[in-house]
Amino acid sequence: MRDRAELIAAREALGLNRRQLGAKMGRSRSFVYRVETGVIDPAMASIAVWLKALGPDASILLFEPHPRVRLWSELVARDIHKVLDQENNVAA
């Protein structure tokens, strides 16, 4: 197992225990534990829900080491202008 110390610290900085974060995400306390301790590598959909629960300062890099985080980060960086354009069109 490989603890994701930064992920744990981000949760604790919000004053949340694992059960509270899990409830905020619609996931179980044991799911939070398994991800934080590196027992499982979450899917991108779960990472997105997690980041939303942690707030706007959260980064996908909190999930390192994860076999696909680097690839996802590169894809997001490459296509971020499309996402921003879509958000601007919705807001207009």
MOPAC internal coordinates of N, CA, C and O (Angstrom, degrees):
PM7 1SCF
backbone

  N    0.0000 0     0.00 0     0.00 0    0    0    0
  C    1.4496 1     0.00 0     0.00 0    1    0    0
  C    1.5296 1   109.08 1     0.00 0    2    1    0
  O    1.2310 1   121.17 1   -27.54 1    3    2    1
  N    1.3055 1   115.37 1   152.46 1    3    2    1
  C    1.4556 1   121.36 1  -179.12 1    5    3    2
  C    1.5248 1   109.15 1  -136.78 1    6    5    3
  O    1.2310 1   120.99 1   -77.22 1    7    6    5
  N    1.3114 1   115.72 1   102.78 1    7    6    5
  C    1.4606 1   119.78 1  -179.83 1    9    7    6
  C    1.5190 1   110.86 1   -58.34 1   10    9    7
  O    1.2310 1   121.36 1   -39.22 1   11   10    9
  N    1.2941 1   115.00 1   140.78 1   11   10    9
  C    1.4590 1   121.98 1   172.78 1   13   11   10
  C    1.5230 1   106.90 1  -100.35 1   14   13   11
  O    1.2310 1   121.04 1   -97.20 1   15   14   13
  N    1.3238 1   115.62 1    82.80 1   15   14   13
  C    1.4605 1   122.55 1  -172.61 1   17   15   14
  C    1.5227 1   112.05 1   -58.20 1   18   17   15
  O    1.2310 1   119.86 1   141.19 1   19   18   17
  N    1.3240 1   117.87 1   -38.81 1   19   18   17
  C    1.4589 1   120.44 1  -178.91 1   21   19   18
  C    1.5228 1   111.48 1   -67.36 1   22   21   19
  O    1.2310 1   120.67 1   145.46 1   23   22   21
  N    1.3186 1   116.33 1   -34.54 1   23   22   21
  C    1.4601 1   120.90 1   178.24 1   25   23   22
  C    1.5277 1   110.16 1   -67.92 1   26   25   23
  O    1.2310 1   120.82 1   137.37 1   27   26   25
  N    1.3129 1   116.04 1   -42.63 1   27   26   25
  C    1.4650 1   121.07 1   177.11 1   29   27   26
  C    1.5269 1   109.96 1   -63.13 1   30   29   27
  O    1.2310 1   120.58 1   135.28 1   31   30   29
  N    1.3280 1   116.50 1   -44.72 1   31   30   29
  C    1.4658 1   121.04 1  -179.63 1   33   31   30
  C    1.5280 1   111.39 1   -62.26 1   34   33   31
  O    1.2310 1   119.82 1   142.19 1   35   34   33
  N    1.3369 1   117.95 1   -37.81 1   35   34   33
  C    1.4643 1   121.23 1   179.49 1   37   35   34
  C    1.5260 1   110.69 1   -63.95 1   38   37   35
  O    1.2310 1   120.54 1   138.86 1   39   38   37
  N    1.3183 1   116.58 1   -41.14 1   39   38   37
  C    1.4700 1   120.57 1   177.48 1   41   39   38
  C    1.5170 1   110.47 1   -65.13 1   42   41   39
  O    1.2310 1   120.94 1   132.62 1   43   42   41
  N    1.3238 1   115.80 1   -47.38 1   43   42   41
  C    1.4600 1   120.41 1  -178.25 1   45   43   42
  C    1.5321 1   111.83 1   -64.73 1   46   45   43
  O    1.2310 1   120.00 1   147.32 1   47   46   45
  N    1.3316 1   117.61 1   -32.68 1   47   46   45
  C    1.4665 1   121.11 1   178.54 1   49   47   46
  C    1.5278 1   111.31 1   -63.65 1   50   49   47
  O    1.2310 1   120.55 1   153.40 1   51   50   49
  N    1.3155 1   116.55 1   -26.60 1   51   50   49
  C    1.4645 1   120.98 1   176.89 1   53   51   50
  C    1.5240 1   111.74 1   -86.54 1   54   53   51
  O    1.2310 1   120.72 1   177.77 1   55   54   53
  N    1.3273 1   116.23 1    -2.23 1   55   54   53
  C    1.4570 1   120.57 1   180.00 1   57   55   54
  C    1.5149 1   113.58 1    74.25 1   58   57   55
  O    1.2310 1   120.65 1  -154.58 1   59   58   57
  N    1.3308 1   116.36 1    25.42 1   59   58   57
  C    1.4597 1   121.05 1  -178.17 1   61   59   58
  C    1.5161 1   111.27 1  -104.85 1   62   61   59
  O    1.2310 1   120.71 1   -40.00 1   63   62   61
  N    1.3238 1   116.25 1   140.00 1   63   62   61
  C    1.4616 1   119.03 1   169.37 1   65   63   62
  C    1.5293 1   107.61 1   -90.46 1   66   65   63
  O    1.2310 1   120.38 1    -3.06 1   67   66   65
  N    1.3085 1   116.89 1   176.94 1   67   66   65
  C    1.4770 1   119.77 1  -176.07 1   69   67   66
  C    1.5233 1   112.20 1   -62.95 1   70   69   67
  O    1.2310 1   120.30 1   141.52 1   71   70   69
  N    1.3147 1   117.04 1   -38.48 1   71   70   69
  C    1.4655 1   120.12 1  -179.87 1   73   71   70
  C    1.5302 1   110.44 1   -64.60 1   74   73   71
  O    1.2310 1   120.14 1   136.85 1   75   74   73
  N    1.3292 1   117.34 1   -43.15 1   75   74   73
  C    1.4676 1   121.30 1  -179.69 1   77   75   74
  C    1.5299 1   111.74 1   -64.93 1   78   77   75
  O    1.2310 1   120.55 1   136.13 1   79   78   77
  N    1.3327 1   116.55 1   -43.87 1   79   78   77
  C    1.4590 1   119.34 1   178.24 1   81   79   78
  C    1.5204 1   110.28 1   -64.30 1   82   81   79
  O    1.2310 1   120.56 1   136.80 1   83   82   81
  N    1.3253 1   116.53 1   -43.20 1   83   82   81
  C    1.4611 1   119.80 1   178.07 1   85   83   82
  C    1.5216 1   112.08 1   -57.93 1   86   85   83
  O    1.2310 1   120.77 1   136.77 1   87   86   85
  N    1.3324 1   116.14 1   -43.23 1   87   86   85
  C    1.4683 1   120.03 1   178.95 1   89   87   86
  C    1.5193 1   110.77 1   -64.19 1   90   89   87
  O    1.2310 1   120.22 1   140.28 1   91   90   89
  N    1.3175 1   117.19 1   -39.72 1   91   90   89
  C    1.4703 1   121.68 1   179.31 1   93   91   90
  C    1.5257 1   111.12 1   -63.73 1   94   93   91
  O    1.2310 1   121.07 1   149.58 1   95   94   93
  N    1.3381 1   115.56 1   -30.42 1   95   94   93
  C    1.4648 1   121.07 1  -178.48 1   97   95   94
  C    1.5260 1   112.87 1   -94.24 1   98   97   95
  O    1.2310 1   120.22 1   169.58 1   99   98   97
  N    1.3229 1   117.18 1   -10.42 1   99   98   97
  C    1.4644 1   119.70 1  -174.14 1  101   99   98
  C    1.5143 1   111.84 1    76.29 1  102  101   99
  O    1.2310 1   120.74 1  -151.76 1  103  102  101
  N    1.3242 1   116.18 1    28.24 1  103  102  101
  C    1.4650 1   122.84 1   179.72 1  105  103  102
  C    1.5291 1   108.76 1  -125.82 1  106  105  103
  O    1.2310 1   120.39 1    -9.73 1  107  106  105
  N    1.2986 1   116.85 1   170.27 1  107  106  105
  C    1.4662 1   120.95 1  -178.64 1  109  107  106
  C    1.5306 1   111.50 1   -87.38 1  110  109  107
  O    1.2310 1   121.45 1   -19.06 1  111  110  109
  N    1.3241 1   114.84 1   160.94 1  111  110  109
  C    1.4636 1   121.23 1   175.17 1  113  111  110
  C    1.5191 1   109.92 1   -60.14 1  114  113  111
  O    1.2310 1   120.42 1   141.93 1  115  114  113
  N    1.3183 1   116.81 1   -38.07 1  115  114  113
  C    1.4677 1   119.47 1  -178.55 1  117  115  114
  C    1.5250 1   111.44 1   -68.35 1  118  117  115
  O    1.2310 1   119.68 1   147.54 1  119  118  117
  N    1.3254 1   118.21 1   -32.46 1  119  118  117
  C    1.4617 1   120.89 1   175.44 1  121  119  118
  C    1.5270 1   109.54 1   -62.89 1  122  121  119
  O    1.2310 1   120.62 1   133.36 1  123  122  121
  N    1.3333 1   116.42 1   -46.64 1  123  122  121
  C    1.4636 1   120.95 1   178.83 1  125  123  122
  C    1.5248 1   109.68 1   -58.42 1  126  125  123
  O    1.2310 1   120.60 1   134.06 1  127  126  125
  N    1.3239 1   116.45 1   -45.94 1  127  126  125
  C    1.4709 1   120.92 1   179.66 1  129  127  126
  C    1.5280 1   110.94 1   -59.54 1  130  129  127
  O    1.2310 1   120.22 1   132.70 1  131  130  129
  N    1.3223 1   117.19 1   -47.30 1  131  130  129
  C    1.4740 1   120.64 1  -176.27 1  133  131  130
  C    1.5245 1   111.70 1   -63.91 1  134  133  131
  O    1.2310 1   120.17 1   143.39 1  135  134  133
  N    1.3375 1   117.27 1   -36.61 1  135  134  133
  C    1.4617 1   119.75 1   177.85 1  137  135  134
  C    1.5263 1   110.06 1   -71.71 1  138  137  135
  O    1.2310 1   120.62 1   133.06 1  139  138  137
  N    1.3375 1   116.42 1   -46.94 1  139  138  137
  C    1.4650 1   119.79 1  -177.97 1  141  139  138
  C    1.5230 1   113.25 1   -61.84 1  142  141  139
  O    1.2310 1   120.48 1   149.07 1  143  142  141
  N    1.3031 1   116.69 1   -30.93 1  143  142  141
  C    1.4622 1   120.08 1  -179.15 1  145  143  142
  C    1.5208 1   113.08 1   -95.05 1  146  145  143
  O    1.2310 1   120.35 1  -178.73 1  147  146  145
  N    1.3333 1   116.94 1     1.27 1  147  146  145
  C    1.4560 1   120.52 1   175.72 1  149  147  146
  C    1.5042 1   115.07 1    79.38 1  150  149  147
  O    1.2310 1   120.32 1  -167.31 1  151  150  149
  N    1.3244 1   117.00 1    12.69 1  151  150  149
  C    1.4602 1   119.79 1   177.61 1  153  151  150
  C    1.5243 1   109.81 1   -66.24 1  154  153  151
  O    1.2310 1   121.01 1   142.35 1  155  154  153
  N    1.3233 1   115.68 1   -37.65 1  155  154  153
  C    1.4622 1   120.34 1   177.21 1  157  155  154
  C    1.5278 1   109.67 1  -129.89 1  158  157  155
  O    1.2310 1   121.02 1   -26.05 1  159  158  157
  N    1.3064 1   115.66 1   153.95 1  159  158  157
  C    1.4585 1   123.19 1   172.35 1  161  159  158
  C    1.5205 1   106.49 1  -104.96 1  162  161  159
  O    1.2310 1   119.94 1   -63.96 1  163  162  161
  N    1.3311 1   117.72 1   116.04 1  163  162  161
  C    1.4623 1   119.62 1  -175.27 1  165  163  162
  C    1.5214 1   112.80 1   -70.73 1  166  165  163
  O    1.2310 1   121.80 1   -24.41 1  167  166  165
  N    1.3238 1   114.16 1   155.59 1  167  166  165
  C    1.4652 1   120.97 1   174.60 1  169  167  166
  C    1.5216 1   108.89 1   -72.17 1  170  169  167
  O    1.2310 1   120.65 1   -17.38 1  171  170  169
  N    1.3154 1   116.36 1   162.62 1  171  170  169
  C    1.4685 1   121.41 1  -178.76 1  173  171  170
  C    1.5234 1   111.28 1   -58.10 1  174  173  171
  O    1.2310 1   119.76 1   141.98 1  175  174  173
  N    1.3270 1   118.06 1   -38.02 1  175  174  173
  C    1.4632 1   120.24 1   179.56 1  177  175  174
  C    1.5273 1   110.78 1   -61.97 1  178  177  175
  O    1.2310 1   120.22 1   140.09 1  179  178  177
  N    1.3114 1   117.18 1   -39.91 1  179  178  177
  C    1.4581 1   120.80 1   178.07 1  181  179  178
  C    1.5201 1   111.15 1   -68.60 1  182  181  179
  O    1.2310 1   120.33 1   141.86 1  183  182  181
  N    1.3115 1   116.98 1   -38.14 1  183  182  181
  C    1.4706 1   120.27 1   177.09 1  185  183  182
  C    1.5206 1   109.86 1   -62.60 1  186  185  183
  O    1.2310 1   120.07 1   138.69 1  187  186  185
  N    1.3255 1   117.48 1   -41.31 1  187  186  185
  C    1.4646 1   120.68 1  -179.83 1  189  187  186
  C    1.5268 1   110.87 1   -62.54 1  190  189  187
  O    1.2310 1   120.15 1   136.79 1  191  190  189
  N    1.3226 1   117.31 1   -43.21 1  191  190  189
  C    1.4648 1   121.36 1   178.06 1  193  191  190
  C    1.5293 1   109.84 1   -63.82 1  194  193  191
  O    1.2310 1   120.65 1   138.54 1  195  194  193
  N    1.3191 1   116.37 1   -41.46 1  195  194  193
  C    1.4678 1   121.82 1   179.85 1  197  195  194
  C    1.5256 1   110.79 1   -62.21 1  198  197  195
  O    1.2310 1   120.55 1   132.30 1  199  198  197
  N    1.3336 1   116.54 1   -47.70 1  199  198  197
  C    1.4653 1   120.90 1  -179.89 1  201  199  198
  C    1.5247 1   111.38 1   -61.91 1  202  201  199
  O    1.2310 1   120.44 1   141.20 1  203  202  201
  N    1.3179 1   116.77 1   -38.80 1  203  202  201
  C    1.4603 1   120.16 1   177.59 1  205  203  202
  C    1.5296 1   110.06 1   -63.09 1  206  205  203
  O    1.2310 1   120.31 1   139.40 1  207  206  205
  N    1.3231 1   117.02 1   -40.60 1  207  206  205
  C    1.4692 1   120.93 1   179.52 1  209  207  206
  C    1.5224 1   111.87 1   -66.71 1  210  209  207
  O    1.2310 1   120.29 1   146.77 1  211  210  209
  N    1.3378 1   117.05 1   -33.23 1  211  210  209
  C    1.4622 1   120.65 1  -179.45 1  213  211  210
  C    1.5241 1   112.82 1   -78.82 1  214  213  211
  O    1.2310 1   120.13 1   159.70 1  215  214  213
  N    1.3178 1   117.36 1   -20.30 1  215  214  213
  C    1.4598 1   120.10 1   176.99 1  217  215  214
  C    1.5119 1   113.68 1   103.90 1  218  217  215
  O    1.2310 1   120.83 1    -1.15 1  219  218  217
  N    1.3328 1   116.02 1   178.85 1  219  218  217
  C    1.4660 1   121.68 1  -170.35 1  221  219  218
  C    1.5332 1   115.21 1   -67.24 1  222  221  219
  O    1.2310 1   119.53 1   160.64 1  223  222  221
  N    1.3049 1   118.51 1   -19.36 1  223  222  221
  C    1.4667 1   119.97 1  -179.84 1  225  223  222
  C    1.5258 1   113.27 1   -87.60 1  226  225  223
  O    1.2310 1   120.05 1   176.69 1  227  226  225
  N    1.3149 1   117.51 1    -3.31 1  227  226  225
  C    1.4626 1   121.50 1  -178.27 1  229  227  226
  C    1.5269 1   110.49 1   -72.30 1  230  229  227
  O    1.2310 1   120.74 1   -31.74 1  231  230  229
  N    1.3134 1   116.19 1   148.26 1  231  230  229
  C    1.4611 1   122.33 1  -178.47 1  233  231  230
  C    1.5212 1   110.58 1  -126.66 1  234  233  231
  O    1.2310 1   121.05 1   -34.13 1  235  234  233
  N    1.3049 1   115.60 1   145.87 1  235  234  233
  C    1.4590 1   120.46 1   176.09 1  237  235  234
  C    1.5335 1   110.98 1   -60.09 1  238  237  235
  O    1.2310 1   120.49 1   156.91 1  239  238  237
  N    1.3136 1   116.67 1   -23.09 1  239  238  237
  C    1.4633 1   120.05 1   180.00 1  241  239  238
  C    1.5201 1   112.73 1   -67.19 1  242  241  239
  O    1.2310 1   119.82 1   166.22 1  243  242  241
  N    1.3358 1   117.94 1   -13.78 1  243  242  241
  C    1.4632 1   120.85 1   174.55 1  245  243  242
  C    1.5251 1   111.37 1   -61.00 1  246  245  243
  O    1.2310 1   120.48 1   158.45 1  247  246  245
  N    1.3297 1   116.68 1   -21.55 1  247  246  245
  C    1.4573 1   121.23 1  -175.66 1  249  247  246
  C    1.5232 1   113.51 1   -90.00 1  250  249  247
  O    1.2310 1   119.95 1  -173.50 1  251  250  249
  N    1.3258 1   117.69 1     6.50 1  251  250  249
  C    1.4638 1   120.49 1   175.45 1  253  251  250
  C    1.5179 1   109.27 1   -69.57 1  254  253  251
  O    1.2310 1   117.88 1   -34.11 1  255  254  253
  N    1.2758 1   121.64 1   145.89 1  255  254  253
  C    1.4696 1   124.49 1    -9.24 1  257  255  254
  C    1.5280 1   110.92 1   -78.86 1  258  257  255
  O    1.2310 1   120.84 1   -45.10 1  259  258  257
  N    1.2786 1   115.99 1   134.90 1  259  258  257
  C    1.4644 1   123.54 1   176.73 1  261  259  258
  C    1.5210 1   105.43 1  -144.08 1  262  261  259
  O    1.2310 1   119.94 1   -46.63 1  263  262  261
  N    1.3008 1   117.72 1   133.37 1  263  262  261
  C    1.4680 1   119.35 1  -173.79 1  265  263  262
  C    1.5189 1   115.25 1   -60.77 1  266  265  263
  O    1.2310 1   119.62 1   159.42 1  267  266  265
  N    1.3299 1   118.33 1   -20.58 1  267  266  265
  C    1.4641 1   118.74 1  -175.45 1  269  267  266
  C    1.5234 1   114.26 1  -116.86 1  270  269  267
  O    1.2310 1   119.29 1   177.87 1  271  270  269
  N    1.3281 1   118.97 1    -2.13 1  271  270  269
  C    1.4634 1   120.64 1  -175.27 1  273  271  270
  C    1.5234 1   111.99 1   -59.21 1  274  273  271
  O    1.2310 1   119.69 1   136.67 1  275  274  273
  N    1.3090 1   118.21 1   -43.33 1  275  274  273
  C    1.4675 1   120.21 1  -179.39 1  277  275  274
  C    1.5266 1   110.88 1   -60.74 1  278  277  275
  O    1.2310 1   120.24 1   135.05 1  279  278  277
  N    1.3199 1   117.14 1   -44.95 1  279  278  277
  C    1.4691 1   121.02 1   178.49 1  281  279  278
  C    1.5182 1   110.57 1   -61.48 1  282  281  279
  O    1.2310 1   120.09 1   132.99 1  283  282  281
  N    1.3395 1   117.43 1   -47.01 1  283  282  281
  C    1.4616 1   120.75 1  -179.72 1  285  283  282
  C    1.5228 1   110.64 1   -62.42 1  286  285  283
  O    1.2310 1   120.18 1   139.13 1  287  286  285
  N    1.3252 1   117.27 1   -40.87 1  287  286  285
  C    1.4651 1   120.76 1   179.14 1  289  287  286
  C    1.5218 1   110.48 1   -61.01 1  290  289  287
  O    1.2310 1   120.54 1   137.46 1  291  290  289
  N    1.3186 1   116.56 1   -42.54 1  291  290  289
  C    1.4629 1   120.39 1   179.27 1  293  291  290
  C    1.5259 1   111.19 1   -65.39 1  294  293  291
  O    1.2310 1   120.52 1   140.28 1  295  294  293
  N    1.3280 1   116.61 1   -39.72 1  295  294  293
  C    1.4622 1   119.90 1   179.09 1  297  295  294
  C    1.5250 1   111.18 1   -66.36 1  298  297  295
  O    1.2310 1   120.56 1   137.72 1  299  298  297
  N    1.3184 1   116.54 1   -42.28 1  299  298  297
  C    1.4648 1   120.38 1   178.72 1  301  299  298
  C    1.5204 1   110.14 1   -63.66 1  302  301  299
  O    1.2310 1   120.34 1   134.10 1  303  302  301
  N    1.3287 1   116.95 1   -45.90 1  303  302  301
  C    1.4655 1   120.64 1  -179.67 1  305  303  302
  C    1.5224 1   110.65 1   -61.75 1  306  305  303
  O    1.2310 1   120.51 1   141.64 1  307  306  305
  N    1.3225 1   116.62 1   -38.36 1  307  306  305
  C    1.4632 1   120.49 1  -179.33 1  309  307  306
  C    1.5238 1   111.97 1   -67.84 1  310  309  307
  O    1.2310 1   120.50 1   143.12 1  311  310  309
  N    1.3299 1   116.65 1   -36.88 1  311  310  309
  C    1.4623 1   120.53 1  -173.49 1  313  311  310
  C    1.5254 1   113.77 1  -108.33 1  314  313  311
  O    1.2310 1   119.55 1  -168.34 1  315  314  313
  N    1.3241 1   118.46 1    11.66 1  315  314  313
  C    1.4603 1   120.18 1  -176.22 1  317  315  314
  C    1.5230 1   112.11 1   -61.73 1  318  317  315
  O    1.2310 1   119.96 1   147.37 1  319  318  317
  N    1.3188 1   117.68 1   -32.63 1  319  318  317
  C    1.4704 1   119.00 1   179.20 1  321  319  318
  C    1.5229 1   111.57 1   -62.48 1  322  321  319
  O    1.2310 1   119.83 1   146.45 1  323  322  321
  N    1.3294 1   117.93 1   -33.55 1  323  322  321
  C    1.4624 1   120.87 1   177.87 1  325  323  322
  C    1.5206 1   110.75 1   -66.04 1  326  325  323
  O    1.2310 1   120.76 1   137.75 1  327  326  325
  N    1.3219 1   116.15 1   -42.25 1  327  326  325
  C    1.4613 1   121.11 1   179.61 1  329  327  326
  C    1.5248 1   109.74 1   -63.92 1  330  329  327
  O    1.2310 1   120.66 1   134.37 1  331  330  329
  N    1.3233 1   116.34 1   -45.63 1  331  330  329
  C    1.4624 1   120.45 1  -179.33 1  333  331  330
  C    1.5217 1   111.12 1   -64.56 1  334  333  331
  O    1.2310 1   119.95 1   140.18 1  335  334  333
  N    1.3232 1   117.70 1   -39.82 1  335  334  333
  C    1.4573 1   120.75 1   177.60 1  337  335  334
  C    1.5325 1   110.90 1   -62.12 1  338  337  335
  O    1.2310 1   120.22 1   138.48 1  339  338  337
  N    1.3354 1   117.18 1   -41.52 1  339  338  337
  C    1.4516 1   121.09 1   178.41 1  341  339  338
  C    1.5253 1   111.09 1   -63.62 1  342  341  339
  O    1.2310 1   120.19 1   137.37 1  343  342  341
  N    1.3269 1   117.24 1   -42.63 1  343  342  341
  C    1.4544 1   121.17 1   179.33 1  345  343  342
  C    1.5294 1   110.29 1   -64.78 1  346  345  343
  O    1.2310 1   120.08 1   139.77 1  347  346  345
  N    1.3143 1   117.46 1   -40.23 1  347  346  345
  C    1.4711 1   120.94 1   179.52 1  349  347  346
  C    1.5193 1   111.11 1   -65.29 1  350  349  347
  O    1.2310 1   120.39 1   142.48 1  351  350  349
  N    1.3260 1   116.85 1   -37.52 1  351  350  349
  C    1.4670 1   120.50 1   178.52 1  353  351  350
  C    1.5208 1   111.52 1   -68.26 1  354  353  351
  O    1.2310 1   120.01 1   143.97 1  355  354  353
  N    1.3219 1   117.58 1   -36.03 1  355  354  353
  C    1.4570 1   121.80 1   178.59 1  357  355  354
  C    1.5222 1   110.21 1   -69.53 1  358  357  355
  O    1.2310 1   120.55 1   139.54 1  359  358  357
  N    1.3334 1   116.55 1   -40.46 1  359  358  357
  C    1.4631 1   121.50 1  -178.15 1  361  359  358
  C    1.5218 1   112.59 1   -71.08 1  362  361  359
  O    1.2310 1   120.57 1   155.74 1  363  362  361
  N    1.3108 1   116.51 1   -24.26 1  363  362  361
  C    1.4824 1   120.60 1  -175.90 1  365  363  362
  C    1.5019 1   112.53 1   -75.24 1  366  365  363
  O    1.2310 1   120.10 1   180.00 1  367  366  365

